[in-house]
Amino acid sequence: MKLTPELIERSLSYINSVKDRELDLRGNKIPAIENLGVTKDLNDTIDLTDNDIRVLGNFPLLRRVRSLLLANNRITRIDPQIAEFLPNLTTLVLTNNNITEISDLEPLAECKRLKYVSLLDNPVTRKQWYRSWIIWKIPSVRVLDFKRVRDVERKEAKQLFETAKGEPTSLARSISETVSKTFEPGEGMAAAGGANLPKSNLPTLGMSIEEQAKIREAIRNAKTLEEVSRLETLLQSGHIPGTGRQPGDFGQGENEEMEE
């Protein structure tokens, strides 16, 4: 069922238990968010639980909205401009959706007032650095998946993802470069020729694309902060973990083959 102006107008709008005005759009099998401009920005909370929404986006400017409830949908992507249209978003419930990669959550970093987030039962919650990344990337968050964020977690997350100079670490960059495998029409068509391959922020030192990929994978699979730091130190000094190769060795094999 489409989210038509008629459906919105006949849906219940009421004062909920926390004294907010809430629009109830639960359980309508809505496939996409649309036409919310007809609400005239009169709601504090919009409840879209138990629908078939795939993309969290397509909002008009809704300054009053502070809470979005979207549990039990099929959301895989978040609109990069969500913060622009929901500038006062404080609570976001995305329990039981299909968000896969940590980088899919990047748009939420622009939601400067976001305090309460639930992503339980999304595939992304099984990623190794999921909780630490959100704590670092969205510093306004106080409660994540119904667990309060502790000061020690903030400190550890900053050590993982931020250098002493305030720049993202190689681990942070590698997570951002890991894109979701959700298919979009036309996406990746030029990848075979290399034209659309993402550019790496790692110091490449003449390394091949395959070698860079191995290093990023090693950093992602590191299980402790010490291991991440060791890998980054090796990389910055020009060593490829597990190979013993030096910067001067890069490209020698290819040159020898060309000479033959």
C-alpha positions, -999 to 999 in steps of 0.1 A, spaced: 0 0 0 14 33 -10 19 61 16 -7 84 0 -19 117 13 -53 100 19 -37 73 41 -18 98 61 -49 120 67 -70 91 79 -42 77 102 -43 82 139 -24 112 153 -24 113 191 -6 124 222 16 95 233 27 85 268 57 109 268 34 138 258 46 139 221 22 141 192 27 108 173 15 98 138 7 61 136 15 45 102 22 10 115 15 -22 96 3 -8 62 29 -26 40 42 7 29 71 2 4 85 37 4 84 70 24 66 97 5 40 125 8 49 133 44 47 170 35 9 167 41 16 163 78 25 200 79 53 191 104 28 188 132 43 156 147 71 149 172 71 111 164 63 92 133 57 55 137 64 34 106 69 1 123 59 -31 105 60 -20 69 81 -29 38 103 3 36 137 -3 19 153 32 20 153 56 49 149 88 30 127 110 9 116 132 38 105 168 34 119 192 59 104 182 92 119 204 119 95 191 147 102 154 142 124 141 170 116 103 169 114 79 140 102 43 147 110 19 118 114 -15 134 105 -45 112 110 -30 78 135 -40 50 157 -9 51 191 -14 35 201 22 28 200 56 45 197 89 26 229 108 28 209 140 33 187 127 61 202 152 86 193 181 64 156 172 64 153 159 100 176 184 118 162 176 152 162 138 151 169 125 185 156 89 185 160 64 157 147 28 160 158 5 131 155 -28 149 151 -58 126 160 -43 92 187 -52 66 215 -28 70 247 -48 62 278 -27 63 291 -2 89 297 23 62 259 22 54 255 42 86 277 71 76 247 95 69 238 93 106 271 110 115 255 143 103 226 139 128 241 161 155 213 157 180 209 119 177 210 104 212 191 71 211 197 45 184 186 9 180 200 -14 152 194 -47 169 188 -76 145 205 -59 116 234 -78 99 256 -48 106 255 -55 144 276 -87 138 305 -66 123 335 -66 146 339 -28 151 302 -19 148 295 -5 183 329 13 186 325 29 152 291 43 160 303 57 193 332 74 176 314 86 145 282 98 162 295 113 195 261 126 204 247 90 209 241 82 246 223 49 243 230 23 215 209 -8 213 194 -1 247 229 0 263 242 32 277 275 44 261 302 45 287 331 69 289 356 41 286 340 30 253 343 65 239 380 66 249 387 31 233 368 41 201 388 73 197 420 53 200 408 28 174 396 53 148 415 86 153 452 94 152 470 118 176 466 144 149 428 140 148 428 122 115 410 89 107 432 58 112 436 32 85 410 10 102 385 39 100 392 45 64 390 8 55 356 6 71 344 36 52 356 21 19 337 -12 25 305 -6 5 273 -26 8 266 -53 -17 230 -42 -21 225 -39 -59 215 -6 -75 209 -4 -113 240 6 -131 262 3 -101 297 -12 -107 294 -15 -145 329 -2 -150 345 -21 -122 359 -48 -145 380 -21 -162 390 -5 -129 373 28 -137 349 28 -108 371 11 -82 372 31 -50 404 50 -43 423 39 -13 434 64 14 461 40 25 497 49 18 502 27 -13 540 30 -17 537 14 -52 516 -15 -40 492 -33 -64 454 -32 -59 456 -68 -46 482 -59 -20 463 -29 -8 432 -51 -5 452 -76 16 463 -49 40 428 -35 44 415 -70 51 442 -76 77 433 -43 95 395 -52 94 402 -86 108 425 -74 137 410 -84 170 428 -60 194 438 -23 194 474 -34 197 472 -55 165 456 -26 146 484 -2 157 511 -28 148 496 -32 113 494 5 107 530 10 118 541 -18 94 521 -1 66 535 33 72 571 19 72 564 2 38 561 -34 49 532 -56 37 521 -77 67 529 -114 62 551 -110 32 583 -93 42 583 -71 11 599 -37 12 590 -5 -8 619 -11 -31 606 -46 -39 573 -34 -54 569 -40 -91 601 -60 -95 582 -92 -105 563 -73 -132 594 -57 -146 612 -91 -148 582 -105 -168 583 -75 -192 620 -80 -198 614 -116 -207 
